[in-house]
Amino acid sequence: MFATWIASKLKLNQKTDRISNLPQNVTQQILECLPLRDAARMSILSSHWRFEWGSISQLLLDHDLFSSILKGRLDTEDNLLAYTNFVYDILFSHAGPILKFNLYLPYWLPNEYDISQWMQYLSSNGVKEFTLEDSRSPRMNLPTCLFSCESLTHLTLIDCILSPLPATFKGFPCFVSLKLEKLYMSPGNHTVVNLFEILISKCPQLKILNISLAERLYNLTICAPKLQDLFVDYWFGNLSLEGTTNINKLSLDCYSQKYQHSNHMSDFFSNLCNVEKLILGHSFWWGVELYSLRSPTKFPEELERLRTLKIVEISLFCHSSISLVLCLFMSSPHLELLHIEATNCPRYENVHDGPLAQIDGSCFHRPYLKKIQLIGISELINGLLLMKFLLACSPALEEMTVELINFIEEAMQYRRASPIAKINIMPKKETDRSPIKEGGRRGGWCWLLNLSRMHRALCFG
């Protein structure tokens, strides 16, 4: 019996362990889910894993990795040399294509030559997703070689300066996503023909656009026929979506001065015929209050496809804001989900805090509205009237969630057009009221030696 047990154990030990026999694609997926430093440390598992990390298609040289590599270093020159060499070694020791690359530039990295070299290398290796976070001081223009990466499909720029496009720029034919966060304009380049407009017009496949500016832009016209998801932050003299009719998700945390005229507001929203989800944030309602906008009772063209309406940081003390909410509500016949987050104090002295007598739910119905969320309406008379109105005009309502402290018994007695409507009372709590905020290979032993050196730097450096 003992000999049989020993023989079975020896036979078992001769088998290859499972973790060393994983398919190549599974190994790559595991490594790509880890930070680069941890992916390098996986090489100690077995000989099968030793060099796998050197061929992963995603290289994330972000702020966290930068901090871990330079931990304990104090001298700026030492930091510059260490970080520059680190990036060079990672890129030139890599085997295979680099499909996704994130690069963080610290404030003391002024060397334009090195950055241009890195970008040219990425361009020649078919990079598709690129994120650049630029913390350099003083701020510097984007390297022009970035615009030669015609294989790009996703581009994210954080804290960058958008400079004039190079004359040789032909566009990004494969672009589907462009995210510009805290973007600055190059001094002296606020031209009539905007840089944004030129860039966007040369991205014929663009579907996702996120624009968050660090300074005011006077006019912005977005013409992207295939655009489906749009987020815009900050203030504009005029925001136009001319020729952009296929948007199905729109988030506006901005305000255009042109909206102070109700006909311009009507024209803007009437063109959103394909929007299914609409989010209006803090800056939008701030502008509505500032200019005391007069809204029509209903837009000339209904928002036929709108299913979700989310309103953030609205003041229910302001008649203009509530009038616009009612206008949107009445112009959205197929609305299914309504979410409203209110602020508990007026932003300006000229707003009114009296109840709105015109709120009456008996005039019309919204037969598709199934779920309502009202946050921050505690102790606001207008908030309670809004709740009463919505209950009275929603015959298909299934659930309403309300944040209340007082008037709970009164609210529970409001007439409900829906026989199955359930009201959930949520106690008031402190919530976040912030605005609406995701290579070539060196051959032979040279490549192996560089890879081994970078592995030691990542694991122990």
C-alpha positions in Angstrom: 0.0 0.0 0.0 2.8 2.4 0.9 4.7 1.7 -2.3 1.5 2.3 -4.3 1.0 5.7 -2.5 4.6 6.7 -3.2 4.3 5.8 -6.9 1.1 7.8 -7.3 2.8 10.8 -5.6 5.8 10.6 -7.9 3.6 10.3 -11.0 1.6 13.4 -9.8 4.8 15.4 -9.3 6.0 14.7 -12.8 3.0 16.5 -14.2 3.3 20.1 -15.2 1.6 22.5 -12.7 -1.5 24.2 -14.0 -0.2 27.7 -13.6 2.7 27.0 -15.9 0.5 25.4 -18.5 -2.0 28.2 -19.1 -2.7 29.3 -22.6 -0.8 32.3 -23.9 -3.9 34.5 -24.2 -4.9 33.7 -20.6 -1.4 34.6 -19.3 -1.5 37.9 -21.1 -5.0 38.8 -19.8 -3.8 38.1 -16.2 -0.7 40.3 -16.6 -2.7 43.1 -18.2 -4.9 43.3 -15.2 -1.9 44.0 -12.9 0.1 47.2 -12.5 3.3 46.9 -14.5 5.5 46.5 -11.4 3.4 43.6 -10.2 3.3 42.1 -13.7 7.1 42.0 -13.7 7.1 40.3 -10.3 5.0 37.4 -11.7 8.2 36.2 -13.5 9.3 34.4 -10.3 6.4 31.9 -10.6 8.1 29.7 -13.1 10.2 29.7 -16.3 7.0 29.9 -18.3 6.2 33.3 -16.7 9.8 34.7 -16.7 9.6 36.9 -19.8 5.8 37.0 -20.4 5.5 40.5 -18.8 7.8 41.9 -21.5 5.4 41.3 -24.3 2.1 42.5 -22.8 0.2 44.9 -25.1 -0.7 47.4 -22.3 2.0 49.5 -20.7 0.7 51.9 -18.0 3.5 54.2 -17.0 1.1 56.3 -14.8 1.6 58.4 -11.7 1.5 55.5 -9.3 4.3 53.6 -11.1 6.3 56.9 -11.4 6.0 57.4 -7.6 7.1 53.8 -6.8 10.1 53.9 -9.1 11.4 57.2 -7.7 10.5 56.6 -4.1 13.3 57.9 -1.9 15.0 60.0 -4.6 15.3 63.7 -3.8 17.6 65.1 -6.4 15.8 66.5 -9.5 18.6 65.6 -11.9 18.8 62.1 -10.5 15.0 61.8 -10.9 15.2 63.0 -14.5 17.9 60.5 -15.5 16.2 57.6 -13.7 12.8 58.2 -15.1 14.0 58.9 -18.6 16.2 55.8 -18.7 13.3 53.7 -17.2 10.9 54.7 -20.0 13.6 54.1 -22.7 14.4 50.6 -21.3 10.7 49.7 -21.0 10.0 50.7 -24.6 13.1 49.3 -26.3 13.1 46.0 -24.3 9.4 45.4 -25.2 8.5 42.5 -27.6 5.5 42.8 -29.9 3.0 45.5 -30.5 2.0 48.1 -27.9 -1.8 48.6 -28.2 -2.4 50.7 -25.0 0.1 53.2 -23.5 -0.3 55.5 -20.6 2.4 58.1 -19.9 2.8 60.5 -17.0 5.1 63.5 -17.4 6.3 64.9 -14.0 6.7 68.6 -13.6 10.5 68.5 -13.9 10.7 66.6 -17.2 11.3 69.4 -19.7 13.2 67.3 -22.3 11.1 67.6 -25.5 13.5 65.5 -27.5 13.0 62.4 -25.3 9.2 62.8 -25.4 9.3 63.0 -29.2 11.4 59.9 -29.4 9.0 58.0 -27.3 6.0 59.1 -29.4 7.7 58.2 -32.6 8.5 54.7 -31.3 4.8 54.3 -30.2 3.6 55.5 -33.6 5.8 53.0 -35.4 4.5 50.1 -33.2 0.8 50.7 -34.0 -0.4 52.1 -30.7 -4.2 52.3 -30.6 -5.0 53.7 -27.1 -2.8 56.5 -25.7 -3.2 58.6 -22.5 -0.9 61.5 -21.7 -1.0 63.3 -18.3 1.3 66.3 -18.5 2.4 67.9 -15.2 5.4 69.8 -16.6 6.0 73.4 -15.5 5.9 75.7 -17.3 3.3 74.1 -19.5 4.5 73.0 -22.9 2.8 72.3 -26.2 1.9 68.7 -27.3 4.6 67.0 -29.3 3.7 67.3 -32.9 4.6 63.7 -33.6 1.5 62.7 -31.7 -0.5 63.7 -34.7 1.4 61.2 -36.9 -0.1 58.2 -35.0 -2.7 57.4 -37.6 -3.5 54.1 -35.9 -4.9 55.7 -32.8 -8.5 54.8 -31.8 -8.6 56.3 -28.3 -6.8 59.4 -27.1 -6.9 60.9 -23.6 -5.1 64.2 -22.8 -4.9 65.5 -19.3 -3.5 68.9 -18.3 -2.1 69.5 -21.8 -1.9 72.5 -24.1 -3.5 72.2 -27.5 -1.2 73.9 -29.9 -1.8 74.6 -33.7 -2.0 71.4 -35.6 0.9 70.6 -37.9 0.4 71.4 -41.6 1.0 67.7 -42.4 -1.8 66.5 -40.2 -4.3 64.5 -42.2 -6.5 63.4 -39.4 -7.1 60.3 -37.3 -9.1 57.9 -39.6 -9.6 55.2 -37.0 -10.5 57.5 -34.0 -13.5 56.5 -32.0 -12.8 58.2 -28.6 -11.3 61.6 -27.7 -11.1 62.7 -24.0 -9.7 66.2 -23.2 -9.4 66.8 -19.5 -8.3 70.2 -18.1 -7.2 71.3 -21.5 -5.5 74.6 -22.1 -5.3 76.6 -25.3 -1.9 77.7 -26.6 -1.5 81.5 -26.0 -2.5 83.5 -29.1 -4.4 80.7 -30.8 -8.0 81.6 -30.0 -8.6 81.8 -33.7 -12.0 82.2 -35.5 -11.7 78.7 -36.9 -11.2 76.8 -33.7 -8.6 74.2 -33.2 -11.2 71.9 -31.7 -13.3 72.2 -34.7 -10.4 71.3 -37.0 -9.4 68.4 -34.9 -12.9 67.0 -34.6 -13.7 67.4 -38.2 -10.7 65.3 -39.1 -11.9 62.3 -37.0 -14.7 60.9 -39.3 -15.3 57.8 -37.0 -15.5 59.7 -33.7 -18.2 58.2 -31.4 -17.1 59.4 -27.9 -16.1 63.0 -27.1 -15.3 64.3 -23.6 -14.3 68.0 -23.4 -13.3 69.5 -20.0 -11.6 72.8 -20.4 -9.4 74.7 -18.0 -10.2 78.1 -19.6 -13.1 79.7 -21.3 -13.7 79.1 -25.0 -15.9 81.6 -26.7 -17.4 79.5 -29.5 -17.5 75.8 -30.1 -19.2 74.1 -33.0 -19.1 70.3 -32.9 -19.7 68.6 -36.2 -19.3 64.9 -35.9 -22.0 62.9 -37.8 -21.2 59.6 -36.0 -20.8 61.0 -32.5 -22.9 59.0 -29.9 -21.6 60.0 -26.5 -20.8 63.7 -25.6 -19.7 65.3 -22.4 -18.9 69.0 -22.2 -17.6 70.9 -19.2 -17.0 74.7 -18.7 -18.5 77.9 -20.2 -18.9 78.9 -23.8 -20.2 81.9 -25.6 -22.0 79.6 -28.0 -22.1 75.8 -28.1 -23.5 74.4 -31.4 -24.1 70.8 -32.4 -24.7 71.5 -36.0 -24.6 68.3 -38.0 -24.3 66.2 -34.9 -27.6 64.4 -34.9 -26.8 60.8 -33.8 -25.9 61.6 -30.1 -27.7 59.1 -27.8 -26.0 60.2 -24.5 -25.4 63.9 -23.7 -23.9 65.3 -20.5 -23.7 69.0 -20.1 -21.9 70.5 -17.2 -21.5 73.8 -19.0 -23.5 76.8 -20.0 -23.7 78.8 -23.2 -24.4 82.5 -22.9 -26.6 82.2 -26.0 -29.1 80.2 -23.9 -30.3 83.3 -22.1 -32.6 83.7 -25.1 -35.3 81.1 -24.9 -35.5 80.6 -28.7 -31.8 79.6 -28.8 -32.5 77.1 -25.9 -35.4 75.7 -27.8 -33.4 75.3 -31.0 -30.6 73.5 -29.1 -32.8 71.0 -27.4 -35.1 70.4 -30.3 -32.1 69.2 -32.3 -31.5 66.4 -29.8 -33.9 64.0 -31.5 -31.8 60.8 -30.9 -30.7 61.4 -27.3 -31.7 58.6 -25.0 -29.9 59.8 -21.9 -29.6 63.4 -20.9 -27.5 64.7 -17.9 -27.6 68.3 -16.9 -25.0 69.3 -14.3 -24.1 72.1 -11.9 -22.7 74.7 -14.3 -25.8 74.3 -16.6 -28.2 75.2 -13.8 -25.9 77.9 -12.5 -26.2 79.7 -15.8 -30.0 79.2 -15.9 -30.2 81.0 -12.5 -27.7 83.7 -13.4 -29.6 84.8 -16.5 -33.1 84.1 -15.1 -33.9 82.2 -18.3 -37.6 82.1 -19.4 -38.4 78.6 -20.7 -41.2 77.7 -23.1 -43.9 75.4 -21.8 -42.8 72.8 -24.3 -40.1 72.6 -26.9 -41.2 72.8 -30.6 -39.8 69.4 -31.3 -40.3 66.6 -28.7 -37.4 64.5 -27.4 -39.0 61.4 -28.7 -36.2 58.9 -27.7 -35.3 60.3 -24.3 -35.5 57.6 -21.7 -33.3 58.8 -18.9 -33.2 62.4 -17.5 -30.6 63.2 -14.8 -30.5 66.7 -13.2 -27.7 67.5 -10.8 -27.3 70.5 -8.5 -30.5 72.3 -9.4 -31.9 75.0 -7.1 -35.6 74.5 -6.4 -35.7 78.0 -5.1 -35.4 79.3 -8.7 -38.5 79.6 -10.9 -36.4 79.6 -14.0 -34.8 76.2 -13.1 -38.1 74.6 -12.3 -39.7 76.0 -15.4 -37.0 74.4 -17.5 -37.4 71.1 -15.7 -41.1 71.1 -16.5 -40.4 72.0 -20.1 -38.0 69.1 -20.5 -40.4 66.8 -18.7 -43.4 67.8 -20.9 -41.2 67.5 -24.1 -40.2 63.9 -23.3 -43.2 61.6 -23.9 -41.3 58.3 -23.5 -39.3 59.2 -20.4 -38.7 56.1 -18.1 -36.3 57.3 -15.5 -36.1 60.7 -13.8 -33.3 61.6 -11.3 -33.2 65.0 -9.6 -30.5 66.2 -7.1 -31.4 69.5 -5.6 -29.3 72.0 -3.6 -30.9 73.4 -0.5 -30.0 77.1 -0.9 -30.4 79.7 -3.6 -27.2 80.8 -5.4 -28.3 84.4 -6.0 -30.2 87.0 -4.2 -32.7 87.6 -7.0 -34.2 84.1 -7.0 -37.6 83.4 -5.5 -38.5 80.9 -2.8 -42.3 80.8 -3.1 -44.2 77.7 -4.3 -44.9 77.4 -8.0 -48.7 77.4 -8.5 -48.5 76.2 -12.0 -47.4 72.7 -11.0 -50.4 70.6 -11.7 -50.2 66.9 -12.6 -53.8 66.5 -13.7 -53.2 68.2 -17.1 -51.2 65.4 -18.8 -49.7 62.0 -18.2 -46.3 60.3 -18.8 -47.3 56.7 -19.4 -43.8 55.3 -19.6 -42.2 56.8 -16.5 -41.4 53.9 -14.1 -38.7 55.2 -11.7 -38.2 58.6 -10.0 -35.4 59.6 -7.6 -35.6 62.9 -5.8 -32.5 63.8 -3.7 -32.0 66.9 -1.5 -35.7 68.1 -1.5 -36.1 68.0 2.3 -37.9 71.0 3.7 -38.3 72.6 0.3 -41.9 73.5 -0.5 -41.2 73.5 -4.2 -39.6 70.1 -3.8 -42.8 68.7 -2.2 -44.9 70.3 -4.9 -42.7 68.7 -7.6 -43.1 65.3 -5.9 -46.9 65.7 -5.8 -46.9 66.7 -9.4 -44.8 63.7 -10.5 -47.0 61.2 -8.6 -50.1 62.6 -10.2 -48.9 62.4 -13.8 -47.2 59.0 -13.8 -49.7 56.2 -14.3 -47.0 53.5 -14.9 -44.8 54.5 -11.9 -43.3 51.6 -10.1 -41.0 53.2 -7.6 -40.2 56.7 -6.2 -37.2 57.2 -3.9 -37.3 60.5 -2.0 -34.9 62.0 0.5 -37.0 63.5 3.3 -36.9 64.5 6.9 -40.1 66.5 7.5 -43.6 66.3 5.8 -43.3 62.5 5.5 -46.9 61.8 6.5 -48.1 64.5 4.2 -46.1 63.2 1.3 -47.3 59.7 1.7 -50.9 60.9 1.3 -50.3 62.5 -2.2 -52.5 61.1 -4.9 -50.8 58.5 -7.1 -51.9 58.0 -10.6 -50.2 54.5 -10.5 -51.9 51.8 -8.4 -48.6 50.0 -7.9 -46.4 53.0 -7.2 -44.1 52.5 -4.2 -42.6 55.4 -2.3 -39.2 54.8 -0.5 -38.3 57.5 2.0 -34.6 57.9 2.3 -33.2 59.8 5.3 -31.1 62.9 4.5 -27.4 62.4 4.6 -24.3 64.2 3.5 -23.8 63.3 -0.2 -21.3 64.4 -2.8 -22.8 67.2 -4.7 -19.9 67.5 -7.2 -20.6 68.1 -10.9 -21.0 65.2 -13.3 -17.8 63.9 -13.0 -12.8 56.1 -17.5 7.0 47.6 -30.3 9.8 46.4 -32.2 11.9 43.6 -30.7 15.6 43.6 -30.2 17.1 40.3 -31.2 19.2 37.8 -29.3 20.8 38.2 -25.9 20.7 42.0 -26.0 16.9 41.9 -25.6 17.0 39.3 -22.8 19.6 41.2 -20.9 17.7 44.5 -21.1 14.5 42.7 -20.1 16.2 41.1 -17.1 17.7 44.5 -16.0 14.2 46.2 -16.2 12.7 43.3 -14.3 15.1 43.9 -11.4 14.4 47.6 -11.5 10.7 47.0 -11.3 10.8 44.4 -8.6 13.5 45.8 -6.3 14.4 49.3 -7.5 
